[in-house]
Amino acid sequence: MGASKFGFSCLEKIFEMKEDVVAIFSIPEKFNISYSKNPVKNFNHKSFRGIAKKFNVPFVEITGKMKEYEDQIRNLNPDLILVIGWYYMIPKRIMDIPKLGCVGIHNSLLPKYRGGAPLVWAIINGEKESGVSFFYFAEGVDNGDIIAQKKFLITQKDTIKTVYEKAEKKALKILERSIPLIKRKKAQKIKQDESKATYFPQRTPEDGEINWNRKSSEIYNFIRAQTKPYPGAFFYNNVGQKIKIWKAKFPKKTKKYHKKPGTILNENKKKIKIVTNDSYIIITDWKLEK
């Protein structure tokens, strides 16, 4: 079960490992979900139709409630359900179908950063490291037993794109090592420490508006966490135009301006300099929304 570029790469690895894939379930690029009144867009979407056709595997696109597909999944009689880059809760009745369980990858070092957009939140919060967790699904939010984890560093130059690339590399290594262990029923099951659990909500494009009352370093993190392929952090200029920001930088030494945060100090074709709570930030790549 997958609907993202990340999940697609993991599926390619599964085929490379010569595993018997009995079906591929996916979700359209625009889909309905509980936290939004209107359909949301998956900015990391990847079509799985082509790879399903290439390997002659049945392809199912989810257009209703997950529970509606229980009988179809039961008839496939899978030994294992692998969930990566997915956006719906898996009902327990479906989790219980495969004899080896239902497993998935979450892009954090569980139990930290359970919930939505973990890598985006990690960058926004200025984390210096994150990782991927391969775990058994349970009745809850990312709270099942952990099979394996791998860490990676988040540098100040990283963006959401480069962090996803790091996560993908770690995930592929985990799958290569762990799938054979699951098949032999020798995979470890480590209980998560609930006292260390943290939760973060899903994000929408509207959540990308910049609060200039934050420090320059915090705004910089906010921008790089939501740059391409995501919709981008944004602000409105003096005449109400929406400006999406793809790249920015902030000074190593702070320089306090006695101006209201959000004040544009100067603007030209190459950069926009804006006052923050403690200094300023320079926007070097942006798009004016018309």
N, C-alpha and C positions, 0 to 999 in steps of 0.2 A: 504494500500500500504506500503510494508515494505520489507527490504532485509538484515537486520542486527539482531544481537543477542538482541540488545536494542529493536528494533521493535517487535521481536518475543515475548519478555517478556510482552510488552504492549498488544499484541494480545491475549496472554494467559489471561491477566486481563480482556479483553473485553469478552472473552468466559466465564470466571468466573462470570462476571456480568450478564450473560444470555442474552447478546445482540444478535440480529439477524444479523449475518454476511452473506451478500448475495454473496460475492466473495472475494478472496484474490489475489492481484496482487503482483508480486515479480520481482526481477532482478537476473540474473545469477551471480555467484561469480566473473567471469571475464566478463567485459562489456565495450562497447564503450561509450565514453563521449567526449564532445566538447573540453575540455582543454588538451586532449592527442591524439596524432596521432595513438598510439597503444592501444589495450584494456588494461584497468586497473584492478587491483585485489582489491576486497573488503576484507580487512583483518578482518573485523568484520562480515563477511557473515554468515548467518544462513539459512538453507533450510526451506521453509514453506510448502513443499509438504506433509510432514507427518501430520502436524496439520490440513491441509486442508482435507486430507483423513479421519483423525480421526473424524472430525465434519461434514463430508460429504458436504464440501463447494467447489464450483468451484474454480479451481486454474489456474491463468494465469501468464505466465512468459513473461516479456517484452523483445522482441528481435528487435524491430524496434523503430520508433519515437512514442512518447506518443500520438500524434494526430491521429495515426492510430488505436487507441483503443477507440476513442470517441463513435462510434456507439455501440460497445460492452458494454461500461459502461452505455450509455444511455438506452440500452435495459434492464440492470439490475435494473434500476430505484431506485438507492440508495437514502435514506433520508440524509445520511451524508457520506462524504469521509474522512477517517482518514489516515494521511500520517506520518509515523514514521520510521526513518532509511531508507530514500529514497535518490536517487541521480540524479533524473531528474527533470527539471522544469515541472510544471503541466500547460498545456495550459488553458487559461481563459475559453474556451468553455467547458472544462471538469470540471473546478472549479464551473461553473454555473449550472451544471446538478442537484446536490442534493439541495433540498429545504432548508435544514438546513446548507448548506455550505460545504466547504472543510477546514479541520482543521489539525493541526499537532504540533509536539513537536520539538523545537529547543533547543539544549544544550548550551544556554547562557541566560543571563538576557537581553533580547532585550530591546532597540535597539542596545546594545553593541554586538560585535562579530557576526554580520551578516555574512553569507557566509559559507565557508568551514572549516571543522575541528575546530570548536570553542573551544572544550575542550583542544585539543593539543596546540592551540595558547595561550589559557589562562595560561597553565602551562609554556610554553616557556617564556611568558611575566612576569612570577613571580606573577600572580594574587593570592590574598589570599582568594578570594571567586568567585564562579560562580553560576550557577543555571540552571533551565529549564524553558522554556516559552511555554505555550500552546496558540496557536494563530490561527486566521483565515487567510487562504491564500489569497493573493492579487496579482495584477500584479506588481511584483517586487521581490527583494531578501529579504525574511524574514521580510517584512515590514507591514504585516497585523495587524489588531486590536488584542490586547492581551486579552485572556480569563482568564488566571491565570499564576502565577509565583511562584516558590519556590527556595530559596537560599540554598547553602551548602558551607561549608568552604573547602579550599584547603590547606592542611598542607604541610610542607616541606618534609614529608615522603611519601606523596601521589605519585602515578604513574598514568599514563593514565588509567590503569586497575581499580584502586581503585576509581578514580574520576568518571569513567563510572558507577561503582556500586552505587555511591552516587546519580548520576543523575537518574539512573533507579528507585531507591527507591522513589525519589521525583516525577518522572513522573507517576508512578503507583498510587500514592496518588492523583495527580491532575486528572487523568482520572476517578478514582472512584468517585470523587466529581463533576467533571465538565460535564461528559457525560449526567447524568440525567438532569442537568440544561439546556444543549443544547437542549435536547429532549423537554423540557417544554418551550423553547424559553426564558429562564430566565438567560442565561449566559451573563456575562458582556462583553462589547466591549470597551477596552481602547485604544485610539489612541496612537501610538508610537511618541515619541518626536524626530523628524528628526534631530534636532540640536545636539543630543547626539549619533547619529548613528555612529558606526565604522564597517568597512568591512575588512574581511580577506579572502585570496584566498584558494583554495583547495591545498592540499599538495601531493607530490609524493615521492616515496622512495628515489629518488635522492636528495630531499631537506634535507635529514638527515645528510649530511656531516658536520662535526664539524669545526667551525672556532676557532682555538686556540687563536686568538687575543682577544677573549672575556674574561670577568672575570670568575673565577672558579664557582661562584654561578650561573652565566648565562649558563655556559656549563652544569652544573649539572641539571638545569631545562630543558635544551634542550634534555638531555639524558632521563630523566624520563618521558618526554612528548611523547617519541617515542619508549619506550620499549614495550615488549610484551603486547598485541597481534600484535602491529605494527612491521614494518620491522626493526626498531632500528636505532639510531644514529650511525655514523661510521666515521672512519678515515683510512688513509693508513700509514702503518709503513715504516721504513727506506728502506725496500726492496720491497715496492710497494704492499704488501699484504693488503687486505681490512679486517678491524676488526670491527665487529658490537658490540656495547656496550649495555648490558642489565641493568647493575647496576654500580653506582659510588658513591663516597663521596668526599667532599672537606673540607679543614681545617677550623676550626672556627677562627683561627688566621692566617692571611695571612703571607706568607714567600716569599719574592721576590727573584727570581733567575735571574741572569744576563745571561740568555740563551734565545735563540729564542723560542717564544711560539710554542708548538708542539713538542719540544725536549723531547724524552723519557729519563727520569732520571734513571729509573731502571725497569726491567721486569723479572717476574718469573711466576710460575704456579698459584700463588694466587692473584697477583695484578700487575698493570702497573701504574707507576707514571709519569705523563706528565706535562710539564710546560705550564701555561696559561699566560694571559696578566698580571695578578696581583699576581699570586701565583702558585699553582699546583692543580691537581685533581688526585684522585686514582680510577682506574677502577678495580672493584672487580668481575665482571662477564661479560664475553665477548665470542665472537665466531669468530674464524678465518675462513674467506671465502676462499674456495679452488677453 
